[in-house]
Amino acid sequence: QIAKVAVVVIAVLLCLQHVGVNVSRILAVTGLSGVAFSFLLGDFLANLFGGCVLYLTQPFAQGDWVQTPDGKIDGWIQTVGW
């Protein structure tokens, strides 16, 4: 299926180039958009997966005392959940 999509995309780009559209600009904008999108989603996805792991493994319970490795933040767990 990926090969079909790649063939269609290449065919569309070749047709646009034949008509006179500047395809290099389209590819540059698409590439930059992909990079920006990946930077934006990187932290979001990391936090989402981290939250899922904490929710599924439940290493903490209500009333536990926790502290960050650097010792700057600590406190009691009040609630666990979404």
N, C-alpha and C positions, 0 to 999 in steps of 0.2 A: 504494500500500500504506500509506503514511503517513496518507493521508486516511481509509482504512478504520479504522486504529487510532485516529485522533483521534475519529472518529464513535462508535466503540465506547466509548472512555473517557468521552466526554461523555454518552453514553446511560447508562452505569453510574452516573456521578455524579448525573445527573438522577433516576434511579431511587432511589438512596440518599437523595437529598434529599427525594424524595416520601415515602419510608418514615419519615423523621424523623431521619436521621443528619446530624450537623453536617459538611457537606462543606467548609466553609471551614477547619476544623482539618486535615482530610486534605490539602487543597491546600497549606496552610502548612507542614505537616510534610514533604510531598513536595518543596516548593521548597527548604526549608532543608537537607534531605538531599542534594538535587542540588548545592547550593552547597558543602557540606562534602565531598562525594564529588569534586567537581572540584578543590578545593584539595588533597585528598589525592593525587589521580592526576596533578596538574600536574607536579610535580617528577619523579615516577616516569617518566612518559611522555617528559619532556624528556631525562632521563638515558638512557632506553632508546633513543630515536632518536639521541642523540649517540653512544652506544656503537656502534650499527649503522653510522652514518656513518664512524666511526673504523675499524671492522672492514672495511667495504667499500672505503674509499679507501686505507687503510693508509699514512698519511703518515709513520709512524715505523717503524723497523726495530730489531731487537735490536742493542744496542750504541750506539744514538744517545744523545746528550746532549740533554736537554730542560730547559726552564726556564719557569715561569709568567710571564705578562707583568709582574707586579709584582715578580718576582725573589725572592719569599720561598721558593719551593719549586723545587728542581732535582734532577736525578739522571740516572742511566743507565737506559735501557730494558733490562730483564732478559728479559721474555717478552712476546709479543704474542699474544693469543687470548682465548677465553672462559675 
